[in-house]
């Protein structure tokens, strides 16, 4: 009880000094439990609470993450396509929304050009783009994801 009180007091004191999730755990952010990190070249979605998701990707052993919902159409970015061809998309990997094809940098969350899909997917993408044109230029929050090599703990903090 005394220990919990001291930890709570320290936590509250940190907030008074301008503490934030960015600075907890040695600057690594909030520890997240119950998640499985994506394999190399894959995307994985994580759900938190009732309506919060994160889209996490592993590109060459480095983890990236953005908010899980596309701000343009509201669909799940973690069901999208991972695009990491530097010659086409630039130095940062991006995720393309599976519904409206808007791309987002997995490093910064900045929106980018649409991914050109073909067939039925391309038709759905075109329809979704016209239906959601007013939200076309919105970014998504981006996160740093780190894993402690010794303990296996996973940490997340907003960029």
C-alpha positions as CSV (number, residue, x, y, z in Angstrom):
1,X,0.0,0.0,0.0
2,X,2.8,2.4,0.9
3,X,4.7,1.4,-2.3
4,X,1.6,1.9,-4.5
5,X,1.1,5.3,-2.9
6,X,4.7,6.3,-3.6
7,X,4.4,5.1,-7.2
8,X,1.2,7.0,-7.7
9,X,2.6,10.1,-6.1
10,X,5.7,9.9,-8.4
11,X,3.4,9.4,-11.4
12,X,1.4,12.5,-10.4
13,X,4.6,14.4,-9.8
14,X,5.8,13.5,-13.3
15,X,2.6,15.0,-14.8
16,X,3.1,18.2,-12.8
17,X,6.6,18.5,-14.3
18,X,5.3,18.0,-17.8
19,X,5.8,14.2,-17.8
20,X,4.1,12.3,-20.6
21,X,3.9,8.9,-22.2
22,X,6.8,10.0,-24.4
23,X,9.1,10.0,-21.4
24,X,8.0,7.0,-19.4
25,X,10.0,3.8,-19.5
26,X,13.3,5.6,-20.3
27,X,11.6,7.4,-23.3
28,X,10.4,4.2,-24.9
29,X,6.7,5.1,-24.1
30,X,3.9,3.0,-22.8
31,X,4.4,-0.8,-22.5
32,X,1.8,-2.7,-24.5
33,X,1.0,-6.3,-23.6
34,X,-0.8,-9.0,-25.4
35,X,0.4,-8.1,-28.9
36,X,2.3,-10.1,-31.4
37,X,4.8,-8.2,-33.5
38,X,4.5,-8.7,-37.2
39,X,6.9,-10.9,-39.1
40,X,9.3,-9.3,-41.6
41,X,7.4,-7.9,-44.6
42,X,4.0,-8.2,-42.9
43,X,1.4,-5.9,-41.3
44,X,-0.5,-6.8,-38.1
45,X,-3.4,-5.0,-36.4
46,X,-3.8,-4.5,-32.7
47,X,-7.0,-3.6,-30.9
48,X,-7.1,-1.6,-27.7
49,X,-10.2,-0.8,-25.8
50,X,-13.5,-0.7,-27.6
51,X,-12.6,1.3,-30.7
52,X,-8.8,1.9,-30.9
53,X,-6.6,0.0,-33.4
54,X,-3.0,0.3,-34.5
55,X,-1.5,-0.8,-37.8
56,X,2.0,-2.2,-37.2
57,X,4.4,-3.3,-39.9
58,X,7.9,-4.9,-39.9
59,X,10.1,-3.7,-42.7
60,X,13.6,-5.3,-42.7
61,X,13.4,-5.9,-38.9
62,X,12.3,-2.3,-38.1
63,X,8.9,-1.8,-36.6
64,X,6.6,1.0,-37.8
65,X,3.0,1.8,-36.7
66,X,0.2,4.2,-37.5
67,X,-3.4,4.6,-36.3
68,X,-5.4,1.6,-37.5
69,X,-8.3,3.5,-39.1
70,X,-8.1,5.3,-42.4
71,X,-9.2,8.9,-41.9
72,X,-10.5,9.1,-45.4
73,X,-12.9,6.1,-45.4
74,X,-12.7,4.6,-41.9
75,X,-11.6,1.2,-42.9
76,X,-8.8,-0.9,-41.3
77,X,-5.3,0.1,-42.5
78,X,-3.9,-3.1,-41.0
79,X,-5.8,-5.0,-43.7
80,X,-4.1,-2.9,-46.4
81,X,-1.1,-3.4,-48.6
82,X,2.5,-2.8,-47.3
83,X,4.5,-0.9,-50.0
84,X,8.2,-0.6,-49.5
85,X,9.7,-0.2,-53.0
86,X,12.0,2.7,-52.4
87,X,12.2,3.5,-56.1
88,X,8.4,4.0,-56.3
89,X,7.3,5.1,-52.8
90,X,10.4,6.8,-51.5
91,X,12.7,6.0,-48.5
92,X,9.8,5.4,-46.0
93,X,7.5,2.4,-46.2
94,X,3.8,3.1,-46.7
95,X,0.5,1.3,-46.2
96,X,-2.3,1.6,-48.8
97,X,-5.8,1.5,-47.5
98,X,-7.6,-1.6,-48.8
99,X,-10.7,0.4,-49.5
100,X,-9.9,3.9,-50.8
101,X,-6.2,3.2,-51.8
102,X,-4.9,6.3,-50.0
103,X,-1.3,5.7,-48.8
104,X,0.2,6.7,-45.5
105,X,3.8,6.8,-44.5
106,X,4.4,4.3,-41.7
107,X,7.1,6.5,-40.3
108,X,5.4,9.9,-40.2
109,X,1.7,9.2,-40.8
110,X,1.6,11.6,-43.8
111,X,-0.9,10.8,-46.5
112,X,0.5,10.2,-50.0
113,X,-0.6,9.3,-53.5
114,X,-3.2,6.7,-54.1
115,X,-2.1,3.1,-54.8
116,X,-3.4,2.1,-58.2
117,X,-5.2,-1.3,-57.8
118,X,-6.8,-3.2,-60.6
119,X,-9.9,-5.5,-61.1
120,X,-12.7,-5.4,-58.5
121,X,-10.3,-3.9,-55.9
122,X,-9.6,-1.0,-58.3
123,X,-13.3,-0.4,-58.9
124,X,-14.0,-0.4,-55.2
125,X,-11.1,1.9,-54.6
126,X,-12.3,4.4,-57.2
127,X,-15.8,4.3,-55.7
128,X,-14.5,4.8,-52.2
129,X,-12.3,7.8,-53.3
130,X,-15.2,9.7,-54.8
131,X,-17.4,8.9,-51.8
132,X,-14.8,10.2,-49.4
133,X,-13.2,13.1,-51.3
134,X,-13.7,15.6,-48.4
135,X,-11.3,13.6,-46.1
136,X,-8.6,13.0,-48.7
137,X,-5.8,15.0,-47.2
138,X,-5.7,13.9,-43.6
139,X,-2.7,12.3,-41.9
140,X,-2.8,9.6,-39.3
141,X,-0.9,9.5,-36.0
142,X,2.4,7.6,-36.2
143,X,4.1,5.6,-33.4
144,X,7.5,4.3,-32.5
145,X,7.4,0.6,-31.6
146,X,10.3,-0.9,-29.8
147,X,11.0,-4.3,-28.2
148,X,13.4,-4.8,-25.3
149,X,15.9,-7.5,-26.5
150,X,16.4,-8.8,-23.0
151,X,12.8,-8.9,-21.6
152,X,10.8,-9.0,-24.8
153,X,8.6,-6.2,-23.6
154,X,7.0,-4.1,-26.4
155,X,6.7,-0.3,-26.1
156,X,4.7,2.3,-28.0
157,X,5.0,6.0,-28.1
158,X,3.5,8.6,-30.4
159,X,6.0,10.3,-32.7
